[in-house]
Amino acid sequence: MRIINPATEEVIQEIAEDTPETITEKYELVKKGQKDWAAVPLEKRINAIEKFYSLLDERKDELAATLTREVGKPLQQSYNEINGARKRIEYFIRNSARWLADEWITEEDATREKIVYEPLGIIANISAWNYPYLVGVNVVIPALIGGNGVLYKPSEFSTLTGLHIQRLLYLAGIPEDVFEIVIGKGAAGKALLDLPLNGYFFTGSYNTGKYIAEQTARKMVSVQLELGGKDPLYVMDDIDDVNAVAAAALEGAVYNTGQSCCAVERIYVQEKIYDHFVDAFTAQAKKLVMGNPTDKTTEIGPVSRKEQLALLEAQVEDARKQGGRVLVGGHRREGKGYFFEPTVVADANHNMKLMMEESFGPVIGIQKVKDDNEAVEMMKDTPYGLTAAVYSKNQARAEAVMKQMNTGTVYWNCCDRVSAALPWSGRKNSGLGATLSYIGIRAFVQPKAYHLRG
């Protein structure tokens, strides 16, 4: 399997893919090791994760450089991702003991009652390339703390980062027969579906998530899916600073070159301030620096997958045909690398693919709405349900809109953010289950009820 630098199209490295046979061998190894790991006291399991937390900081220069080379993420954003992953790990370190402790329900009756939380067993984490550290630690860290064995399949587009994660976990004291990495593309993921695992945790596209859900349904095991989104942002006419809101919306749309499941993918602006907002948004989009992701001034790197360029071009061309005004960008950059210009399409509407289908790139459509009711109607017109954002100086008015959103997360005067203390979940085609928060800690254990008499 060739690892290609999306900024230069050079082959970084070639790595042998796992076969169904080697994946089965890794499963058998973890199957034996998991029982011993589950018997390790919780405090010692957390101590190993604390060492991993420290190693991420000690090795961050090497880790960030690798992430930028194989994914194309601007270097400063690679550092940001590693730092963000450490913050999430810190949350798990501080809170896991509380949420995994035996929970007494009745202590003084003739029959005492308690809940004990036990590991699921062996779980698969089929992970994503756009934030390999962040989406990886969401699963791997609470799974290991909970006493599980993990078969971790990084995306083929972030394999080197996955190998770094494996190496640092081993250095931190995680046994090799508790955490194994599976290298490969879709065939490797399919081989994991054929194994008798106790849970499947996937981050990626809706189509792949749906396939995993269908293939694993007969097993009656835990399945969690963190899938895509078409996340809306609504700007009300009462905002005080149009330029500031335009800047926040732009960052939400193009951070990580727009390759975030919770990126802003469509913007609705009330008609009274529509022209002002579009002008401010466009002016700031024109200032974005696209180029070599190792350059500290770069804000927009390449998209990670070459095939995404054709999809983005098709969406922009369709928007033109449907009456959209392309005010900035609209084309892939000539020369080496998978670069697509930051693109702003004004006068967007829901006949456009740009407003209805996930883009996963630095393109955004802006649509005029007459009032809150029309905004709600447009925001809800999607098969996805990940996040929705509202900008307004009136919290009550904003929350009236937010309450109508069938999404796992809503934002008031912010967007495109995740907190380790809050559950991260999607609805409809955006997924099943939740990671992060105490819910994400308990996602990797199963309750056992104790009835104690005598």
C-alpha positions, -999 to 999 in steps of 0.1 A, spaced: 0 0 0 15 33 -10 14 63 13 11 95 -8 18 130 2 -13 149 -10 6 182 -13 33 168 -36 19 135 -49 52 119 -39 52 84 -24 63 87 12 64 50 20 51 16 10 36 -6 37 24 -42 35 -13 -47 40 -27 -72 65 -45 -102 50 -75 -119 65 -51 -145 79 -29 -120 97 -59 -101 110 -73 -133 125 -39 -139 141 -40 -105 157 -75 -111 169 -64 -144 186 -35 -126 202 -58 -99 216 -84 -124 227 -58 -140 250 -44 -107 263 -77 -89 270 -87 -111 300 -54 -103 318 -57 -66 309 -93 -65 324 -78 -80 356 -53 -51 359 -66 -26 385 -83 4 369 -58 28 385 -29 10 367 -47 11 334 -52 48 338 -15 52 347 -5 37 314 -28 62 296 -12 90 316 22 80 302 7 80 266 -6 115 273 29 127 282 45 109 252 22 127 228 36 160 241 72 148 241 71 136 205 47 162 191 72 176 166 76 142 149 39 134 152 28 167 137 53 165 108 41 130 99 4 140 101 10 170 78 30 148 53 4 121 49 -29 140 53 -19 174 41 -31 192 72 -14 226 77 13 221 102 0 244 129 -34 226 127 -15 193 131 -1 206 164 -36 218 173 -50 184 168 -24 167 190 -30 193 217 -67 187 214 -63 150 217 -43 154 249 -71 176 263 -96 148 256 -73 122 271 -69 144 302 -107 143 306 -107 105 305 -78 103 330 -97 126 354 -131 111 351 -130 74 342 -126 61 378 -158 80 388 -179 66 360 -166 31 360 -168 26 398 -193 1 412 -225 20 417 -245 12 448 -283 17 443 -296 2 476 -273 -4 505 -296 -7 536 -325 -29 525 -326 -67 531 -315 -70 495 -286 -47 486 -283 -37 449 -254 -24 429 -243 -19 393 -209 -32 382 -194 -21 348 -175 -48 329 -156 -45 296 -173 -53 263 -144 -76 254 -126 -72 220 -136 -41 200 -127 -29 165 -120 8 159 -123 15 122 -111 51 123 -109 82 100 -81 101 84 -93 137 88 -86 139 125 -68 106 133 -57 116 168 -90 131 178 -113 104 165 -88 78 175 -86 88 212 -124 91 214 -125 53 211 -91 38 219 -85 56 252 -118 48 270 -118 13 255 -84 6 270 -93 22 303 -124 1 304 -104 -31 302 -111 -39 265 -88 -53 238 -86 -32 207 -81 -40 170 -74 -5 156 -76 1 119 -65 35 109 -76 49 76 -53 40 47 -47 78 44 -34 81 79 -15 48 84 18 63 95 0 83 122 -18 51 133 16 34 136 28 62 158 -2 58 181 6 21 184 42 27 192 35 52 218 8 31 235 34 3 238 60 26 252 34 38 277 29 2 290 -1 -10 270 6 -47 263 11 -57 227 -16 -84 231 -42 -58 241 -38 -33 213 -31 -44 177 -31 -23 146 -47 -35 113 -31 -21 81 -51 -19 49 -80 -5 29 -116 -16 27 -107 -53 25 -90 -51 59 -121 -34 74 -143 -61 59 -122 -88 75 -128 -72 109 -165 -75 103 -161 -113 98 -145 -118 132 -166 -125 164 -159 -92 181 -178 -76 209 -182 -41 195 -176 -20 164 -168 17 165 -165 34 131 -159 69 120 -164 77 83 -189 80 55 -226 73 58 -225 45 31 -197 26 49 -214 31 82 -247 17 69 -228 -13 55 -212 -20 88 -245 -17 107 -261 -42 83 -232 -67 84 -230 -66 122 -267 -65 131 -269 -103 134 -242 -104 160 -261 -84 186 -231 -65 197 -224 -28 204 -221 -7 172 -214 30 172 -212 50 140 -198 86 137 -208 96 102 -210 126 80 -229 159 82 -243 188 62 -241 212 90 -260 245 88 -252 279 103 -279 306 105 -271 343 109 -299 364 124 -304 400 116 -297 412 151 -260 405 153 -238 435 163 -207 427 143 -212 412 108 -175 411 101 -167 390 133 -195 366 126 -184 362 89 -149 354 102 -162 328 126 -184 312 100 -155 311 75 -132 294 99 -159 269 107 -163 262 69 -126 259 59 -106 248 89 -88 216 81 -95 225 45 -132 219 51 -125 182 59 -144 180 92 -176 161 98 -189 191 119 -176 218 94 -201 245 84 -213 232 50 -242 257 44 -250 292 56 -283 309 58 -284 347 64 -315 369 71 -322 391 42 -317 424 60 -280 418 64 -275 393 36 -255 416 13 -233 429 41 -225 394 53 -217 380 18 -194 410 12 -176 405 45 -174 367 41 -160 370 6 -134 396 15 -120 374 42 -121 343 20 -100 361 -6 -73 365 21 -69 329 29 -34 315 22 -34 282 3 -1 264 -2 25 241 12 11 227 45 45 228 61 46 266 58 35 282 91 15 308 71 -6 283 52 -43 281 62 -56 259 34 -37 228 25 -46 201 -1 -76 178 3 -64 144 14 -80 123 -13 -75 130 -50 -110 118 -59 -125 146 -38 -113 172 -64 -137 159 -90 -166 159 -65 -159 195 -55 -157 207 -91 -190 190 -99 -207 207 -70 -195 241 -80 -204 236 -116 -239 224 -106 -243 255 -84 -234 278 -113 -260 261 -134 -286 265 -107 -280 303 -105 -253 305 -79 -227 333 -80 -192 320 -75 -175 349 -58 -142 333 -49 -124 302 -62 -142 274 -78 -113 254 -93 -86 230 -85 -51 245 -86 -29 236 -115 3 216 -108 13 190 -82 -9 183 -52 -46 179 -45 -54 216 -40 -88 232 -44 -93 269 -41 -114 282 -12 -148 287 -28 -178 309 -19 -211 305 -38 -237 332 -31 -274 330 -39 -274 293 -31 -306 272 -30 -316 237 -22 -317 226 -59 -279 227 -56 -258 196 -47 -236 221 -28 -264 226 -3 -277 191 -1 -247 167 -4 -217 165 18 -188 185 3 -159 178 27 -137 205 12 -132 243 13 -164 252 -5 -195 269 10 -229 281 -2 -247 311 13 -285 314 10 -308 343 18 -338 337 41 -366 361 50 -371 351 87 -364 325 114 -392 302 102 -377 299 67 -343 294 82 -356 265 103 -373 250 73 -340 251 53 -318 239 81 -340 209 87 -341 199 50 -313 173 52 -309 136 59 -281 144 83 -282 154 119 -248 162 134 -246 199 143 -264 232 137 -253 267 147 -271 300 153 -256 335 156 -277 361 174 -274 384 203 -307 371 217 -302 337 234 -340 330 237 -345 337 200 -315 315 191 -327 286 213 -361 287 198 -344 277 166 -319 253 182 -347 233 199 -362 225 165 -329 211 152 -328 173 150 -291 172 156 -268 158 183 -252 192 189 -263 228 186 -242 260 190 -251 295 199 -226 321 187 -200 294 180 -196 265 156 -173 236 146 -162 227 181 -162 196 203 -160 194 241 -147 163 259 -172 169 287 -202 167 263 -215 137 242 -206 137 206 -234 121 187 -253 122 154 -288 116 144 -304 102 112 -276 97 86 -250 112 109 -247 81 131 -255 60 161 -244 62 197 -221 87 213 -185 92 223 -170 116 248 -184 127 282 -194 101 308 -216 85 281 -185 79 260 -167 64 289 -195 40 296 -199 32 259 -171 6 263 -184 -13 293 -216 -32 300 -236 -30 332 -242 -60 354 -269 -59 381 -260 -74 415 -288 -84 439 -272 -92 473 -291 -108 501 -276 -120 534 
